[in-house]
Amino acid sequence: NYAAEDEFAAMLPTMYQAEESDKKYNGTTYLLIAGSDDEWKDFEKPLKKIWVDELTNWAKQKENVNYEIVESGHFIQREKPGSVITALQHLTK
């Protein structure tokens, strides 16, 4: 699948940058994970589960990371602004 290969090739540099950044940053993080799969097609839902699981596993490995799986689509700030406000409050304590 050439489209998938192209997309992966385009994402690879960003993934490397994120990995390097992750090694250097030790501040507090509050990760909001968009957990709703309502807008996903049935064949896409297993991918969504993998994505949520990966983000959750990453957060559990980090000392200063809290996370919340929000029943929301991609735009959590628009769909669930209360979750964003709560996350910001946790970061400012």
Secondary structure as GFF3:
##gff-version 3
##sequence-region A 1 93
A	DSSP	alpha_helix	2	24	.	.	.	ID=ss1
A	DSSP	beta_strand	29	34	.	.	.	ID=ss2
A	DSSP	three_ten_helix	42	44	.	.	.	ID=ss3
A	DSSP	alpha_helix	45	61	.	.	.	ID=ss4
A	DSSP	beta_strand	65	70	.	.	.	ID=ss5
A	DSSP	alpha_helix	76	79	.	.	.	ID=ss6
A	DSSP	alpha_helix	81	91	.	.	.	ID=ss7
###
